């Protein structure tokens, strides 16, 4: 076989990580992914490194998504409170309570907090 037909090291690494990521996406336990990689010819330490690297990326992505959810929810809640307080201070005896934004924003904020512990 000539070199033109053999995959490069980068292609092999990408395919290993792609396989492991696909299995993680299916919900396959990390230890099972590592075992499958060993069965496909990787050394155990290399297979464990691949799985650990992907698990770290997955963890960071979940944490970032949780903080994003909290941030957006908090911002919506604060806008709702600002509208409510602003309309109260405007006087005139009537004011707007932006309860939808306050409740929805608060809900999203706490939903993000729960994602941090998931």
C-alpha positions as CSV (number, residue, x, y, z in Angstrom):
1,X,0.0,0.0,0.0
2,X,1.4,3.4,-0.8
3,X,1.4,6.4,1.5
4,X,-1.2,8.1,-0.5
5,X,-3.7,5.4,0.5
6,X,-2.9,5.3,4.2
7,X,-4.6,7.8,6.5
8,X,-2.4,10.4,8.1
9,X,-1.9,10.5,11.9
10,X,-4.2,13.5,12.1
11,X,-6.9,11.6,10.3
12,X,-6.5,8.6,12.6
13,X,-6.7,10.8,15.7
14,X,-9.7,12.6,14.3
15,X,-11.5,9.3,13.6
16,X,-10.7,8.0,17.1
17,X,-12.1,11.1,18.7
18,X,-15.1,11.2,16.4
19,X,-15.9,7.6,17.3
20,X,-15.6,8.3,21.0
21,X,-17.6,11.5,20.8
22,X,-20.3,9.7,18.8
23,X,-20.5,7.0,21.5
24,X,-20.7,9.6,24.2
25,X,-23.5,11.3,22.3
26,X,-25.4,8.0,22.4
27,X,-25.0,7.8,26.2
28,X,-22.4,5.0,26.2
29,X,-20.6,5.0,29.6
30,X,-17.0,6.3,29.5
31,X,-15.5,2.9,30.6
32,X,-17.3,1.1,27.8
33,X,-16.0,3.6,25.2
34,X,-12.5,3.1,26.6
35,X,-12.9,-0.7,26.4
36,X,-14.1,-0.4,22.8
37,X,-11.1,1.7,21.8
38,X,-8.8,-0.9,23.4
39,X,-10.6,-3.6,21.4
40,X,-9.9,-1.5,18.3
41,X,-6.2,-1.6,18.9
42,X,-5.4,1.4,21.2
43,X,-3.4,1.0,24.3
44,X,-5.5,1.4,27.5
45,X,-3.6,4.5,28.6
46,X,-4.3,6.2,25.2
47,X,-7.9,5.1,25.2
48,X,-8.4,6.5,28.7
49,X,-6.7,9.8,27.7
50,X,-9.1,10.1,24.7
51,X,-12.2,9.5,26.9
52,X,-10.9,11.8,29.6
53,X,-10.2,14.6,27.1
54,X,-13.7,14.3,25.7
55,X,-15.3,14.1,29.1
56,X,-13.5,17.3,30.1
57,X,-14.8,19.0,26.9
58,X,-18.3,17.8,27.6
59,X,-18.1,19.0,31.2
60,X,-16.9,22.5,30.1
61,X,-19.6,22.7,27.4
62,X,-22.3,21.8,30.0
63,X,-21.0,24.4,32.5
64,X,-20.8,27.1,29.8
65,X,-24.4,26.3,28.7
66,X,-25.5,26.5,32.4
67,X,-23.9,29.9,32.9
68,X,-25.4,31.1,29.6
69,X,-28.9,30.0,30.7
70,X,-28.3,31.7,34.1
71,X,-27.1,34.9,32.4
72,X,-30.0,35.2,30.0
73,X,-32.5,34.4,32.7
74,X,-31.0,36.8,35.1
75,X,-31.0,39.6,32.4
76,X,-34.7,39.0,31.5
77,X,-35.6,39.0,35.2
78,X,-33.7,42.3,35.8
79,X,-35.3,43.9,32.8
80,X,-38.7,42.9,34.2
81,X,-37.9,44.4,37.6
82,X,-36.5,47.6,36.0
83,X,-39.7,48.0,34.0
84,X,-41.8,47.5,37.1
85,X,-39.7,49.8,39.3
86,X,-39.5,52.4,36.5
87,X,-43.2,52.5,36.0
88,X,-43.8,52.8,39.8
89,X,-41.4,55.7,40.0
90,X,-43.0,57.5,37.0
91,X,-46.0,58.2,39.2
92,X,-49.6,58.8,38.1
93,X,-51.1,56.1,40.3
94,X,-50.8,53.3,37.8
95,X,-47.9,51.2,37.0
96,X,-46.9,48.1,35.0
97,X,-45.8,44.9,36.7
98,X,-43.7,42.9,34.2
99,X,-44.5,39.7,36.0
100,X,-44.0,37.5,33.0
101,X,-40.4,38.6,32.4
102,X,-39.7,38.4,36.2
103,X,-41.1,34.9,36.6
104,X,-39.7,33.6,33.3
105,X,-36.3,35.1,33.9
106,X,-36.1,33.8,37.4
107,X,-37.2,30.3,36.2
108,X,-34.4,30.3,33.5
109,X,-31.9,31.5,36.1
110,X,-32.6,28.7,38.5
111,X,-32.8,26.2,35.6
112,X,-29.2,27.2,34.8
113,X,-28.2,26.7,38.4
114,X,-29.6,23.2,38.4
115,X,-27.7,22.5,35.2
116,X,-24.5,23.2,37.0
117,X,-25.2,20.4,39.4
118,X,-26.4,17.9,36.8
